[in-house]
């Protein structure tokens, strides 16, 4: 039996969750973009070339918190405090998270559920979906290039080898025209074919980094645009504040 999706909030209900908050500052937005690109090993988990993976930028009322439960009791959200165990390198105390990023959050397309406190059940968490307006405004598509380690030669070498084994030669790979087009993939392959000589000529430990830099910048800009569009829906355009 298919699992019933959680109810979807209206825009008014979603806005009410953040009624007591201020729009994230420019510094918080820039901080979060840096954090989002490094908070997981995207270079291992996302494809290196398009079409990539869909993501959602949104505000999460539980951002920076952890999930706790006692026995068979309901799951609750709790503050992460200084000195608490941080089991993932992206974790930090809740107060630090909120200071750096506000309530900003990046989610994969298949993990869009939010947990909100339900006063009717003693503050236990209730799963909901963000409203359509937020999902439309905050959507972005990313590849592994968004992570700095995507410059690594071994990563691309494995990518080419596995793709060819699966029947997808280099000629089938796409690359956005605004970031250089298919010639970028061809240039990366040429670098790998004579890696030592290429590095010497480039004068860089990571010659691939220069090739993928325009695409990485394009994706960072797409994240920024999605954040701004989503925040405009929640708080109103900056000029109207």
C-alpha positions in Angstrom: 0.0 0.0 0.0 1.4 3.4 -1.0 2.3 5.7 1.9 0.0 8.7 2.2 1.9 11.9 1.7 1.8 14.4 4.6 -0.6 17.4 4.2 0.6 20.5 2.4 0.6 23.8 4.2 -0.9 26.9 2.6 1.4 29.8 2.1 -0.3 31.7 5.0 0.3 28.7 7.3 4.0 28.5 6.2 4.5 32.2 6.7 3.0 32.0 10.1 5.8 29.5 11.1 8.3 32.3 10.6 6.2 35.3 11.7 8.7 36.1 14.5 11.8 35.9 12.4 13.6 38.3 10.2 14.7 37.7 6.6 18.2 36.2 6.6 20.9 38.8 6.1 23.2 39.0 3.2 26.0 37.5 5.3 23.7 34.6 6.4 22.7 33.8 2.9 26.4 33.8 1.7 27.4 31.7 4.7 24.6 29.2 3.9 25.6 28.8 0.3 29.1 27.9 1.4 27.7 25.5 4.0 25.2 23.8 1.6 28.0 23.0 -0.9 30.1 21.3 1.7 27.6 19.8 4.2 27.6 16.5 2.5 30.1 14.7 0.2 28.1 15.7 -2.9 31.1 14.8 -5.1 30.5 11.2 -4.1 26.7 11.2 -4.2 25.7 13.4 -7.2 26.4 12.9 -10.9 29.3 14.9 -12.3 27.4 15.9 -15.4 23.8 17.0 -16.1 20.9 16.5 -15.7 21.9 16.3 -12.0 19.7 16.2 -8.9 16.8 18.4 -8.0 17.1 20.3 -4.6 14.9 22.6 -2.7 15.9 25.8 -0.8 13.5 26.5 2.0 13.1 27.7 5.6 12.8 24.9 8.2 11.4 25.7 11.6 13.6 22.9 13.0 16.8 24.0 11.3 19.9 23.3 13.4 18.1 21.0 15.8 18.3 17.2 16.5 15.6 14.6 16.8 15.0 12.9 20.2 12.5 10.5 21.7 12.1 8.6 24.9 11.1 5.0 24.7 7.9 4.7 22.6 7.2 8.4 23.1 6.7 10.8 20.1 9.7 12.2 18.3 10.6 15.7 19.4 13.0 18.4 18.2 15.7 19.5 20.7 18.4 22.2 20.7 21.9 21.0 20.1 23.9 22.5 22.9 27.6 23.2 23.3 29.3 20.0 24.3 26.7 17.7 22.8 27.9 14.9 20.6 28.2 16.0 17.0 28.1 12.8 15.0 28.3 14.5 11.5 30.9 17.0 10.4 28.1 19.4 9.3 26.5 19.5 12.8 26.9 22.5 15.2 25.1 23.9 18.2 21.7 25.2 17.3 22.5 28.7 18.4 25.6 28.7 16.1 23.5 27.4 13.2 20.8 30.1 13.6 23.4 32.8 14.0 25.2 31.8 10.8 22.3 30.7 8.6 19.0 31.6 10.2 16.4 28.9 9.2 17.8 28.2 5.7 17.8 24.6 4.6 18.7 22.6 1.5 16.7 19.4 0.8 16.7 16.9 -1.9 13.5 16.7 -4.0 12.6 13.4 -2.5 12.9 14.6 1.1 10.8 17.8 1.3 8.8 17.0 4.4 9.0 19.5 7.3 8.4 18.7 11.0 6.3 21.3 12.9 5.3 21.3 16.5 1.7 20.2 17.1 0.3 21.9 20.2 -2.7 19.6 20.1 -0.3 16.6 20.9 1.9 18.1 23.5 4.3 19.7 21.1 5.1 16.4 19.3 6.2 16.8 15.7 3.8 16.6 12.8 5.0 16.0 9.2 3.9 18.5 6.5 4.9 19.6 3.1 5.9 23.2 2.2 3.3 25.1 0.0 3.5 25.0 -3.8 4.7 28.6 -3.9 7.8 27.7 -1.9 8.5 24.6 -3.9 8.3 26.5 -7.1 10.5 29.4 -6.0 13.2 27.5 -4.2 13.9 24.7 -6.7 17.5 24.2 -8.1 19.3 21.4 -9.9 22.9 20.6 -8.9 25.7 18.2 -9.8 28.7 17.1 -8.0 30.6 20.1 -9.4 29.0 22.2 -6.6 31.5 20.6 -4.2 35.1 21.6 -4.2 36.4 18.0 -4.4 34.8 17.7 -7.8 38.2 19.0 -9.1 39.8 15.6 -8.2 41.2 13.6 -11.1 40.4 10.2 -9.6 36.7 11.2 -9.4 36.5 12.0 -13.1 38.6 9.0 -14.1 36.2 6.7 -12.2 33.3 8.6 -13.8 34.6 8.0 -17.3 35.5 4.4 -16.6 32.2 3.4 -15.1 30.2 5.3 -17.7 32.0 3.5 -20.5 31.5 0.1 -18.8 27.7 0.9 -18.7 27.7 1.8 -22.3 27.7 5.6 -22.0 30.8 7.0 -23.8 32.1 10.5 -23.4 30.2 11.6 -26.5 26.9 11.1 -24.6 27.8 13.5 -21.7 26.2 16.9 -21.7 27.6 20.2 -20.2 25.8 23.5 -20.1 26.7 25.8 -23.0 26.9 28.8 -20.8 29.7 27.0 -18.9 31.7 26.0 -21.9 29.6 23.2 -23.5 30.7 19.7 -24.4 34.3 20.8 -25.0 34.8 21.0 -21.2 34.1 17.2 -20.9 36.5 16.6 -23.8 39.2 18.8 -22.2 38.9 17.0 -18.9 39.3 13.6 -20.7 42.4 14.9 -22.5 43.8 16.0 -19.1 43.3 12.5 -17.7 44.9 10.8 -20.7 48.2 12.5 -20.0 47.7 13.6 -16.4 51.3 14.3 -15.3 52.1 16.3 -18.3 48.9 18.2 -18.1 49.5 19.2 -14.5 53.0 20.4 -15.3 51.7 22.6 -18.1 48.9 23.9 -16.0 51.1 24.8 -13.1 48.4 23.7 -10.8 47.7 20.7 -8.6 44.1 20.7 -9.7 44.0 21.5 -13.5 40.4 20.3 -13.7 39.4 23.0 -11.2 39.9 25.7 -13.8 37.8 23.9 -16.4 34.8 23.3 -14.1 35.0 26.7 -12.4 32.4 28.4 -14.7 29.9 25.6 -14.1 30.4 25.6 -10.4 29.9 29.4 -10.4 26.7 29.0 -12.4 25.3 26.5 -9.8 26.3 28.8 -6.9 24.4 31.6 -8.6 21.4 29.3 -9.1 21.4 28.5 -5.4 21.5 32.2 -4.6 18.7 33.0 -7.0 16.5 30.2 -5.5 17.2 31.4 -2.0 16.3 35.0 -2.9 13.1 33.9 -4.8 12.0 31.7 -1.9 12.7 34.5 0.7 10.7 37.0 -1.4 7.7 34.6 -1.2 8.0 34.4 2.6 9.0 37.9 3.6 8.2 40.0 0.4 10.7 41.5 -2.0 13.6 43.3 -0.3 12.4 46.6 -1.7 9.1 46.2 0.1 10.6 45.5 3.6 
